[in-house]
Structures are given as C-alpha cells and as structure tokens.
Amino acid sequence: MFPTVSVASRLDTLKVLTRIVLPTFGKGVIIRRPAVEGLAERFNLDLTAVRLMQQLRRKHGPAPLLLKIPFRPQLLLLDPRDVELVLSQSPEPFSPATKEKRAALNHLEPGNVLISNPPRRVQTRPYHEAALATSERHHPLACRFQTVIDEEIERIISTHERQELNWPLFATAWFKIVRRLALGDSAREDKGLTDLLNRLRGRSNWAFFLRKDAKLLKEFQRIIQKYVDRSEAGSLVGFGSKDHSVDLPSQIAQWLFAFDPAGMATFRTLALLATYPEHLAAAQAEASSREIERPLTRACFLEALRLWPTTPAILRETTTEIAAAKVEAGTGLIIFTPFFHRDDANLKCAHRMEPSIWIDGNDALPLKGFVPFSAGPAICPAHNLVPLVATMAIGAVLARASIKLTSPRMDASALPGTLNHFTLKFDAQRSPSPAARTPKALQRPY
C-alpha cells in the first residue's frame, strides 16, 4: 500500500480535469470520436497532458496525488512502481470495477467480467481465458485465423495495382475479420451487428450522463445469442465453453468492442513501419516467411500501443481504506498511460520507436509503466491473441503491397503525441501475388 500521498491544490485539480480528464473523455473512451481525435492531433493534447503530469511530479514528488474532486476523489499515479503495485493487487484491494467503468459498460455489456464483483469475476474470467487461450502465445485456431486474414486483406489489396490504403478501406476488411474470427463465417457480412455495437458504444461514451437504451441492448444481445447458439467451428465462440451460468452476450460484446482499438493500433503500426525503413524491411522479411512467430512485427505493434495507447486511462477503485495514507475506501485511481509511455524525463526513446523494448517477448513492463494490456491478475485475457492477430494482418498487407505513408508526414526522431488513425493514408503498390502461406508451426491438426 502507499505509505503516503500528496494532495493537489484546487488549481492543480482543475488543470488535471481540463487538460487530462476532459480531452480523454472527449476523444471517446469506449469509441473514438473522429472530430475530437482530429483536434487532439492538431493541438497536441496528449503531449500537453504528459507535460502537466511531469510538472505535477516535480511539484509534489512521485507519491500518488490525491485530487479532492467532490463526491469522487481520485488518486493520480505518478510513479511506475505504484503502477506495478496497483495492477499486481487487482481485483483486491484495487478493483477494476470502478463506478465510471460500470456506468459506461452497463450500456453495452452489463454482465461483463470487467465490471463484475469478485465472486462473479471468479466465475466469469475462466471463460475468457479458455476461449482466448490467454496463457498460450499462439491460439490453437491460429491457422484458421491466418487463412481468414489473408482472404480479407487480399480482397482490399487486389482491387487495383496501385491504390490508396486508408482507414475506411482497412476498417472494412478488419471488421469482417473480427466478425469471422469471433462469431464465424456466417457473420462476415453482418455489418448491421457492428453498426448496432457502435451505437451502444457511442452511448457508453456518456456513461452516467445518458440513460441505458434497454431495447437497443436487448436487440444486440439477441443477435449475439444467435451466433452463440450456432457456435461455428473455427470461431472464438465455437472454441469457448458453453457455460450457461455466464452471460455470454456480455462477454462476447467485449471481444467485438476491443478488436476496434486493436485495429487502430494495427493501422498505426503500418504507419510506424513506413517511417522506419530498416524495420519495414525486417517486417517484410518476416511476412514472407512461413514462421508464425514474428518477433519484430509484434514488437513494432506493441510500440504503436506504447506511443499511442488505445487505453489512455486504466482505472481502479480502492475496496478498503488505506489508513497510512488516509485514503478512504471507494477512492478512484487513475493510471494515465501516455505519461508513463512518453515520459521523456526518464525515457530516452519516449518519442521514437524502439522495438527492442519488447523483443524478449514481454507485453507488459509494469515497473516501467508500460502496460498496453494492463498487467497483473486483471491483465487483458487477449494479451496474447491481439498481438497475434495484429501481426498476421500486418504481415498480410506487407506480403501483398509495398507501402508508403502519404499522410501525415512523420519525423522518425520526434513522433507526434497523437496519431489520428482516421486520416492515415498510404500509397500501396501491389506486390507479386504471394504464395499460399501456412505457417510452419501450424502445419498440424487442432
């Protein structure tokens, strides 16, 4: 536990609310708002927030900073050692099921493990770990995943010999991939499901400030249940257990929702690779091989998540009083990930890509504050699956096209604090048709 905390002045609290909390909320925590994302990029709001965090640390020291917000006090973490402490001691005494998270996700997935109480969490978490193969580097369905990804990427790359690759084009393929992997091939063309999901996510962005649309949620869950009942072979739904004590639509909604930011990071990784020719060449070599393990591509994907976190705020809530620090039970905790990922006072590579950080296979370095998938007992159960799918998608693009980033222009020595994936554009020149590739590690039955 924390031996002590610092207390922010009213002015410092106001600065945190206006320069960190409001921009984060404005961009959209559950689904991104394109207009606000564009403003954040234009006005460099993420690095502005990082600089404020650095100022607060210089002023108050590294101890957690108590923000005395009326009715909802918060502890703002300033030291990566406290990040490791909090994440390693979740869900008790630092619960992931915060008031803010419950209010947001209740619009979309009211029975999800993320907002469950401890007994329910014990019952629900194993479903995710089994279906998503949390403990396995390569999911047992990886061969099937590669086939699906190759098919969908081939369709968008083969349209013209030379074309612009932009977010709308990539996202069309990405969400077809997501629906096929999660629910089965019969969901490929079910764009209506994704549209319904996004409407609910839009409502989730407003958390406390918008009433739940019970009718819309019921229709969404009905459609999900249809795919659960079908349980197609080769899908995550088919691979998972059929535990009727678990609210499966609420669990599967999280998969569909979370694959959106995974797609954002995948597309940003292509922009990173196009900015670093040496890493692009290495990733192209991995893409042309038949090896499922692509360590450089995976490390570059994790770097995209470090440089531009898709989860900018990890929230926790104290379940007991921290007597030594005089912190009451029910106090919120904020881990503002861009601060730790871009802290140039302590990190030489804060504003450039450095894949060697991740090359040993880690996907969480909590003692450094690098937690793209969180860490500890409540780490994202897809922390192995998402990088696998992302590296397959990146490899599928690189095996089929030579890419050049046309917008925006990026300086490899000083990468921007915000990268708006909605406006990324590439020139993608068709490469010779790739040979059918089945990764060697997967040439065996499952």
N, C-alpha and C positions, 0 to 999 in steps of 0.2 A: 504494500500500500504506500501511498505518498506520505512521507514524513511531514511535509508542509506544502502549502500552496500560497501563491501570491494573489493579491486582489486587485483587479483592474479598476481604474477610476471610471467615472461616468463617461468622460470624454473618450477614453480608450475603448470602453464597451461600445459606445456609439460608432467608433471607427471600425470595429470588428463587424458590427451589424451592417454597416453601409458598404464596406469595402470587401468583405469576405462572404458574409451570410447572404446578403441581398443579391449580389451578382451570381452566386452559386444557385440560389433558388430561382433567379430569373432565367438562367440558361436552361433550367429544367432538370430536376434530379432524376426523374423517372423516364422522361422522354425529352430529348433536346428540342428547344425552340429555335428554329433556324435564324430568325431575325436577331435574337439576343446573342446567339453564338457568334453571329457576324459582328455585332457591336463589341463583344468581348475580345475578338481578334483585333478589331480596328483600334480599340483603346487600350489594348494590352492589360486587360483587367486581371488576368491570372498572376502575372508577374508583379503587378501593383499590390495584390494581396500578399504575395510572398514577401515583398519588401516591408509591408506593415508587420508581418509576423516577425521578421528579423529585428525591426525596431522594438517590438514588444519584448523580445528576448533580451535585447541589450538593456532595456529599461528595467525589466522586472527579474531577469535571471531565467534559468531554464526550468524552474518548477512550474507545474500546471498553473494556469492563470484563471482565476475564478471571475466569471462575468456575472454580476448580480442582476440578471435580467428578471424583471418582475414576473412572478408565477412560474418561471422556468430558468433557474440558474444553470449555467454551463461551465464546465472546465475545459479550457482550451489547452491542448498539449503542445509543449514547445521543445521537448527533449525526446529523441528517438528511443531512449531507454524506457521512457514511460509508455511509448507506443508498444514496445515489446511486452511490458508488464501488463498493460490493459488487455491486449489481444491474447496473451497466454492465459489470462484468468477470465475468459469468457466461457460460458454464459454466467458464471458466478465468480465474483461479485459484480462483474461488469456485463450486463445483459445486452445482447444485440437488439432485443425487442423494445426499442425506445418508443416513447409517446409519438414522436414525429414519424417514425417508420411505420408504426401501427396505423396512424391516421392516413398515411399515403397508400400503403399496400392494402388497406381494407377496401379500397375502391376496386382492386384488381384481383387480389389473391388472399382473401380473409383467413384462409386456413393454412397459409404457408408457414414453413418451418422458421423463416426469418423473424416472424412476429409471434411465435408460439411460446407458451410458458414452459418452464423446464420439463415437467412430466410429458407434455405433448411433444416437446422437442426430441426427447429420448425416443419417442415412438416414431417420429416422422423423419428425422435425419438419416436413419439407415436406408430408407427408400431411395433418397438421392445418392447416397454413397454407392449403393449397389447398381442403380441404373446408369449412373455417370462414371462408374469404375474409378472412384476418387483416388484409390491407392495405387492405381496402375498408370504407368507412364503412357501406355498406348492402349486405348479402349479395345476390347475384344471385337468390336464391329468396325475397326479402323479400315479394313479392306473395303468394306461396303461404303464407308464414308468417302474414301478416295475416289471410288467409282462415281458416286453422286456428284462430288465436287468437280471432277474432271468434266463430266457431262454438262453441267450448268455453266462452267467457265468457258468451255469450248463454244457453247452457243453464243455467248456475247462477243468473244474474240473473233469468231469466224464470220461475223456479219460483213466485214469489209477487210480488204488487205491492209488498209491503214485507216484508223479511226480515232476519235476522241474517246477516252475512257473517263467517265465522270461518275459522280456518286449515284445519280438516278439509275444509270446503266448497271453499275456494280451492285447496287442495293437490290435491284430486281432479281439478279441471279442469287445474291446472298440469301434473301428471304425464301426463295424456292429451295435452296439448300437446307435452310433451317427447318422449314416445314417437312421436308422429306426425311431429314435425319431424326427429328424429334417425333414426328407423327406417322411417317410412312409416305410412300409414293403417291397414294391417293390424295394427299394434302398439297401436292405440288401447285396446283392451280387455285388453291383456296385463298386467294388474296383477300376475300371478304373476312376471313378469320383474322388476318394480320391487321386489316383496317379496324376491325372491332377491338382487337387488342390495343391498338394505338389510341383509339377513342378513350378506352378505360385508363390507359397510361396518362393521357392528357388530363383526365380528371384527377388521377393520382398526384400529379404535379401540384395540385392545390391543397392536398392533404386535409387539414382541419377546415379549410375555408370553402369547401364545396360538399354538398350532400352526396351520399352514395346513390348511384343510379342502379337500384336493385334489379330493375327489368333488364337493363343492358348487361349487367353482370350475369344474370341467370341465363340469358341467351348465349353469352360467351362460354359459360361453363357447360351448357348443353352440347355445344359443338365439340368442345374438348372431350367430353364424356363419350361422344360418338366415336372419336378416334381411340379412346381408351378401350372401349368395348371391342373395337376392331383389332387392336393390338397387332399391327402388321409386323411381320418378321423383318429384321434389319433396321427397325426403328428403336429409338430410346424407350418409347412407350412399350413396345413389344419386348424389349430386353429387361425392363423393370419388373418388379414383382406385382402381383395383383392383390395387394393388401387392402381389403375393403374398409379397414379401420382408418385408413389415411385418406384425407381429402385430396384425391389425385388431381382434379382440375386446378386446384390452387397451387399444387407443386409444379405441374407442367406449365402453368402460366408463367412461372418464374423462369423456366428454361427459355421459353419463347421471347420473353422480355429481355433476358440477359444476353441473348445472342445478338441483339441490336448493337449495344456498345462493343461487343466483340467484333462485329463487322466494321464499326467505326475505326477501331484500333488496327484491324487488318488493312483497311484502305490507307490509313496514315502510315503504316509500315511500308507500303509501296512508295509513298512519298519520301520517307526516310531513305530507303534503298536507292531511289533515283537521285538523291542528294549526295550519296557517298558511293562513288563508282567502284571502289575496291570491295565494299561489302555487297554491292549489287552483283558483281562478278562472282563472288563466293556463293551468294544465294542462288544465282543461275546455275552454278555447278551442282549445288545440292538438288535443285529442281530437276536437273537432267539425269540424276542418279536414280537407282531403284531402292534406295535406302529410305525406310520410314523415319529414321532418326535424322533430323536436320537441325543440328545444334545452333548453327549460325543464324538461320532464319528464325528459329524460336527465340534466340537471344535478342534479335532485332525487334521482334514483335513485343517482347517484354520491355524493351527500351521505348517503344512507342507508348506503352502503358505508363512507363515512368515519366516520360517527357510530357505527355498529355493524358493524365489519369481520367479514365471514364467513370471512376467513383471518386469524385473530388473530396468527399467528406465521409469518413467512416464514423458512425455514431454508436455510442454505448451509453448505458444508464446504470448508475450505482444501485445495487439492490440492498445494500446495508450502509449504515453511517460509517464514514472514515473519521474516527474520533480524533486521531492525532492531528489531522488537517482541518477538523471542524467542517467537514463536508457532509451534508445531510443525505440520507437515502433518497433516491429518486432524482439526484442531480445528473444532468446530461454531461456527456464527454464528447468533444469534437476532435477528431484527428483530421486535420486539413492536409490531405496528402500532397498537393502541389508544393507546399512549404518544404517538406522533407525531401521530395524528389528534385526540387530546383533550388536548394539552399546553397548558393554559390559561396557563402561564407565558410562552408565546411566541405564542399564537394567541387573538385576541380572540373568535373565533366558535367556540371549542372545544366549547361545549355548546349551540349553537343551529344551525339550518340556515342555510347561506349558499350558495345555488346559484351565485352569481357567481364562486365559486372555479373552476367548471368550464365556465362559459358560453362560453369561447373554443374549446371542443371537445376539450380535453385529457382523457385518462382516467388520466394518471399524472403526478404532480408530485414526482419523487423528491427534489429538492433541498429540498422542504418535508417530505418523509417521507410524502406522500400517495400510496399505491401500492395501490389497491384490486385491481388485477390484476397486481401486481408491476410490473416495468419492465425495460428493457434487453433484451438478446438473448433472455432466457428469459421475457419477458413472456407472460402467458396468451394463447394464439393465438385465443381467443374474446373478446378485449377489445373488439372492435367488435360482434360478434354478440350477446353477452349484453345490453348496454345496448339494442340494437335490439329484441330480443325482449321485454325488460322494459318498455320504453316503449310497445310495442304492446299489451301486456297491461294496463298501467295505463290507457292510452287506451281500451281496450275496456271496462273497468269504468266509467270516468268518463263515457263516451258513453251508458251504459245505466242508470246509477244515481247518485243523489245520496247521498254517503256522509257519515256522522258517526261519529267514533270514540267508542265507548261504554266500552271497557275496553282499557288503563288510561287514566286522565286524565293528560295530559301538559302540562307548563309549557313554552311555546314559548321562554321565555328561559333555561331550565335543563333541557335534555333529559336523560333518565336515561342512566346509563352503560351499562346493559344493557337491551335491549328484547326481551322473550320473545315471539317470533312465534307460539308455540304458543297463547298466551292472548289475542292481539289479537282484538277484536270490533268490528264496525261495524254501525250501522243503515244499511241500503242500500235506499233508496226508489226504486223503478223509475221511470225517466225515459221519456218518449215513445219509441217504437221508433226507433232510429237508422236513417237511410237507409243503404243499402249503400254502403260507402266503399272505393274503391280509390285509394290514394294517387297523386296526380298523377305523382310521379316514377317510378311503377312501371307506368304505363299504356303498356307496350311489351313486346314478346315477349322472352323469355330463351331 
